[in-house]
Each structure stands twice: as C-alpha cells, then as structure tokens.
Amino acid sequence: MDYYFTSDSHFNHSKIIEYSTRPFKTGEEMNEALISNWNNVVKNGDIVYHLGDFGFTSGKGDIVKDIKSILSRLNGSINLILGNHDCQNYNERVLKLFCSHTLLRDKTINGQRIIMCHYAMRTWPGQHKGSWQLYGHSHNNLPDDPNSFSIDVGVDCHNYTPINFERVMEIMSKKTYKPVETHRN
C-alpha cells in the first residue's frame, strides 16, 4: 500500500484546459489522460488524498452519476479534501461516493505529520515542529517557497499525475525550513 496526493483534476470541466493552459484538445481527452495517468501509478489498495476540485457534471445534469462514473474508473481508496468547486457543487449524495471528505486533513504517515487543505497556508499546525502542508487550488501559479515545508500537489504541477509519499518526501528534503513562528513548544 502506498499513499498518493493530487488536486484540481477538474474532471468534466473542459474550460480548465483554457484557464490553466492544459495540453488537451477536449474535456474528454483530458479526462482520459488524467484517468490513465492516475491508474498508471495508483494501484488498488493504495490510498489517495485528493485535495479538492475533483470534478464537475458532464452537462447532463446528474452530478452523482457523473462523479460516480469517474470514480469507478480510478484505482485506490479516494479521500476528498473539499475544494471551492466541490463545496459549491457537491451534495451529500456525491460526498458519500468518496471514502471520506473533509475541509482539512491532519494525518501522520510514516511518522511525518501532514496538513492537507485545498488552499496554501503561510502557517499551519505543527509547522515549527516540521509538519508539512500540501495544497492545490493555484494550478502551478503560486511560486514554490524553498524555505517552507509546503508544496502544491495539483495535477498542473506534476505532469497531470498523482504523486506518492516518497516523491513528496524527496521534494521536501530539498527545502530548508526557516521558522516564521515564535513558538517554542
């Protein structure tokens, strides 16, 4: 079992191709590439944290059917950290399709505390003790801070593919933490 992180897939949202200059001609092409990339790395039994803006309706008006259709094609157990579009468009019937859903996730994986939120934070719980913050939302438009243990895990930053815990650890190992808090304990 491995842990994966991703964000901002925007399944069924063809306008995101233009907004984020994604290299796809159609929404269907984007969906198929995202699903293929996902399943090439995520295996059944793996745990995925999707940090928001998962997907939209295909335009036929049944958001539950559309999200269920995408989820049924993806490997892994998918936990949703709600993004702005999810909060606007998902009802309880959609949210029940995911293994879990929340606005913020505080999780320890292999001894590493990780704070997950759709939005980037300047400070977060346990930052002064080495916790990491994973986020999305910015579609690779927010410059990475080499002095902060935070990264954008969105698909636009990682070749339209979820990244695993080992890759996050590798990225974080190249950063130098500079405290912004005055907490001593």
C-alpha positions in Angstrom: 0.0 0.0 0.0 1.2 3.5 -0.9 -0.1 7.0 -0.3 -0.8 9.4 -3.1 -1.7 13.1 -3.3 -3.2 15.1 -6.0 -5.6 18.1 -6.6 -7.5 20.0 -9.2 -8.3 17.3 -11.6 -11.4 19.1 -12.7 -12.9 16.1 -14.4 -15.6 17.0 -17.0 -14.5 20.7 -16.9 -13.4 21.5 -20.4 -12.9 25.2 -19.6 -10.0 24.3 -17.3 -8.0 23.5 -20.4 -8.1 27.1 -21.4 -7.9 28.6 -17.9 -4.8 26.5 -17.0 -3.3 26.1 -20.5 -3.6 22.3 -20.2 -2.2 20.4 -23.3 -5.5 18.8 -24.3 -7.9 19.5 -27.1 -11.1 18.4 -25.4 -12.5 17.7 -22.0 -12.9 14.0 -22.9 -9.2 13.8 -23.9 -8.3 15.5 -20.6 -10.4 13.0 -18.6 -8.9 10.0 -20.4 -5.3 11.3 -19.9 -6.0 12.0 -16.2 -7.6 8.6 -15.6 -4.8 6.8 -17.5 -2.0 8.7 -15.6 -3.8 8.0 -12.3 -4.1 4.3 -12.9 -0.5 4.0 -14.2 0.7 4.9 -10.7 -2.1 4.3 -8.2 -2.9 0.6 -7.6 -6.0 -0.9 -5.9 -5.2 -0.9 -2.2 -3.4 2.4 -2.3 -4.8 5.5 -0.5 -5.3 8.7 -2.4 -5.9 12.1 -0.9 -7.4 14.4 -3.5 -7.1 18.0 -2.3 -10.1 19.4 -4.0 -11.8 20.4 -7.2 -12.3 16.8 -8.2 -14.8 17.1 -11.0 -18.0 18.6 -12.4 -21.1 17.3 -14.1 -20.7 16.4 -17.8 -23.6 18.7 -18.6 -26.3 16.1 -18.4 -27.4 17.4 -15.1 -26.7 14.3 -12.8 -23.7 15.2 -10.8 -24.0 11.9 -8.7 -23.9 9.8 -11.9 -21.1 11.8 -13.4 -18.8 11.7 -10.4 -19.6 8.0 -9.7 -18.7 7.2 -13.3 -15.2 8.8 -12.9 -14.6 7.3 -9.5 -15.5 3.8 -10.8 -12.6 4.1 -13.2 -9.9 5.2 -10.7 -7.7 2.9 -8.7 -7.3 3.3 -4.9 -9.4 4.5 -2.0 -10.1 8.2 -2.6 -10.4 10.7 0.3 -11.6 14.1 -0.7 -10.4 17.3 1.0 -13.0 19.7 -0.3 -12.1 22.5 -2.7 -14.0 25.6 -3.7 -15.8 23.9 -6.6 -16.6 20.8 -4.5 -18.2 22.9 -1.8 -20.3 24.8 -4.4 -21.4 21.8 -6.5 -21.5 18.6 -4.3 -24.4 17.4 -2.2 -24.3 14.7 0.4 -25.1 12.0 -2.2 -21.9 13.0 -4.1 -19.8 13.2 -1.0 -20.8 9.7 0.1 -19.1 8.4 -3.0 -15.7 9.1 -1.5 -14.1 7.1 1.3 -14.1 10.3 3.3 -14.5 14.0 2.9 -13.4 17.0 5.0 -12.2 20.6 4.7 -8.8 19.9 6.3 -7.0 16.7 7.0 -4.3 16.3 9.7 -2.6 13.0 9.0 0.6 11.3 10.1 2.1 9.0 7.5 5.3 7.0 8.3 5.9 9.3 11.3 5.5 12.5 9.3 2.7 14.9 10.2 1.0 16.3 7.1 -1.7 19.1 7.0 -3.8 18.9 3.8 -6.0 21.6 2.6 -7.2 22.8 -0.8 -5.6 26.2 -0.1 -2.0 27.1 0.5 -1.2 28.3 4.0 1.5 30.6 5.3 1.5 28.8 8.7 -0.2 25.6 9.8 -0.4 23.3 12.9 3.0 21.9 13.9 4.9 23.9 11.3 7.6 24.8 13.8 8.0 21.1 14.6 8.5 20.0 11.0 4.9 19.2 9.8 4.3 19.5 6.1 1.4 21.3 4.3 0.1 20.0 1.0 -2.3 22.1 -1.1 -3.8 22.7 -4.5 -6.0 25.4 -5.9 -3.3 27.5 -7.5 -2.8 25.4 -10.7 1.0 25.9 -10.6 0.7 29.7 -10.4 1.9 30.1 -6.9 5.7 30.2 -6.7 7.2 27.4 -4.6 8.8 28.5 -1.4 12.2 26.7 -0.8 12.1 27.8 2.8 8.7 26.2 3.7 7.7 22.6 4.0 4.7 23.1 1.7 4.0 22.1 -1.9 1.3 22.2 -4.5 0.2 18.7 -5.3 -2.1 19.7 -8.1 -2.1 17.9 -11.4 -0.9 21.0 -13.2 2.4 20.8 -11.2 3.1 17.1 -11.6 2.5 16.1 -15.2 -1.2 15.5 -14.6 -0.4 12.6 -12.3 -0.9 11.9 -8.5 2.4 11.9 -6.6 3.3 9.4 -3.9 4.6 9.9 -0.4 8.2 9.1 -1.4 8.1 11.9 -4.1 6.7 14.4 -1.6 9.5 13.4 0.8 12.1 13.9 -1.9 10.7 17.4 -2.7 10.6 18.3 1.0 14.2 17.0 1.5 15.5 19.7 -0.9 13.9 22.5 1.2 15.4 24.5 4.1 12.9 25.4 6.8 13.0 28.9 8.1 10.8 29.4 11.1 8.1 32.1 10.8 6.6 31.4 14.2 7.9 32.2 17.7 6.5 29.1 19.4 9.0 27.2 21.5 6.9 24.1 22.2 
